Amino acid sequence: MIITIDGLAMKKKEDFYQNIKEELDVPEYFGNNLDALYDFLTEQPDILQVKFLHYNMMQSQLGRSFCQQLLKVLQDADILTIIEEY
């Protein structure tokens, strides 16, 4: 499974987590935090890749620290990450 996250649509962290909820079939109790995302991803063997579009825009909107932590979570969960800029 490939998940695409478009940085142009990410104005705040809530937008990011809403996108995750729409892209994935997360349970109702999913917490809007990176620990919950890691837990969910490591339980889903069919998620193979996350592709970011407009990653620099996402960094400027959500903060560089958050985006670096997000990439670390994906790496730790063995998710292939692709970053594309336009």
C-alpha positions as CSV (number, residue, x, y, z in Angstrom):
1,M,0.0,0.0,0.0
2,I,1.2,3.5,-0.9
3,I,0.1,6.5,1.1
4,T,0.5,10.0,-0.3
5,I,0.6,13.1,1.9
6,D,0.4,16.4,0.2
7,G,2.2,19.1,2.2
8,L,0.1,21.8,0.5
9,A,-2.9,20.6,2.5
10,M,-1.1,20.5,5.8
11,K,-1.7,23.9,7.5
12,K,-1.6,22.4,11.1
13,K,-0.9,19.1,12.7
14,E,-4.6,18.3,12.9
15,D,-4.7,18.4,9.1
16,F,-1.9,15.8,9.0
17,Y,-3.7,13.5,11.4
18,Q,-7.0,13.9,9.6
19,N,-5.2,13.0,6.3
20,I,-3.8,9.8,8.0
21,K,-7.3,8.9,9.2
22,E,-8.7,9.3,5.7
23,E,-5.8,7.4,4.0
24,L,-5.8,4.5,6.6
25,D,-8.4,2.6,8.3
26,V,-7.4,3.7,11.8
27,P,-9.6,2.8,14.8
28,E,-11.7,5.4,16.5
29,Y,-9.5,5.5,19.5
30,F,-6.4,6.5,17.4
31,G,-4.5,9.2,19.3
32,N,-3.4,12.2,17.3
33,N,0.3,11.8,18.1
34,L,3.4,10.2,16.6
35,D,3.5,7.4,19.2
36,A,0.0,6.3,18.2
37,L,1.0,6.5,14.5
38,Y,4.1,4.3,15.2
39,D,2.0,1.7,17.0
40,F,-0.6,1.6,14.2
41,L,2.0,1.4,11.4
42,T,3.9,-1.5,13.1
43,E,0.6,-3.4,13.3
44,Q,-0.1,-3.0,9.6
45,P,2.0,-5.2,7.4
46,D,0.5,-3.9,4.1
47,I,1.7,-0.3,4.4
48,L,4.9,-0.3,2.4
49,Q,5.5,3.3,1.4
50,V,4.7,6.9,2.3
51,K,5.1,9.5,-0.4
52,F,5.3,13.2,0.6
53,L,4.5,15.9,-2.0
54,H,5.5,19.5,-1.2
55,Y,7.4,18.3,1.8
56,N,9.1,21.7,2.3
57,M,5.7,23.4,2.5
58,M,4.7,20.9,5.1
59,Q,7.9,21.6,7.1
60,S,7.2,25.3,7.1
61,Q,3.6,24.8,8.2
62,L,4.0,22.0,10.8
63,G,7.5,22.8,11.9
64,R,10.8,21.2,11.0
65,S,11.1,19.3,14.4
66,F,7.7,17.6,13.9
67,C,8.5,16.6,10.3
68,Q,11.9,15.2,11.4
69,Q,10.2,13.2,14.2
70,L,7.6,12.0,11.6
71,L,10.4,10.7,9.3
72,K,12.1,9.0,12.2
73,V,8.8,7.3,13.1
74,L,8.4,6.0,9.5
75,Q,12.0,4.8,9.5
76,D,11.6,3.0,12.8
77,A,8.4,1.4,11.5
78,D,10.3,0.2,8.4
79,I,8.2,2.3,6.0
80,L,9.8,3.4,2.8
81,T,9.6,7.2,2.6
82,I,9.8,9.2,-0.7
83,I,10.0,13.0,-0.7
84,E,9.0,14.8,-3.9
85,E,9.1,18.5,-4.4
86,Y,7.4,20.5,-7.1
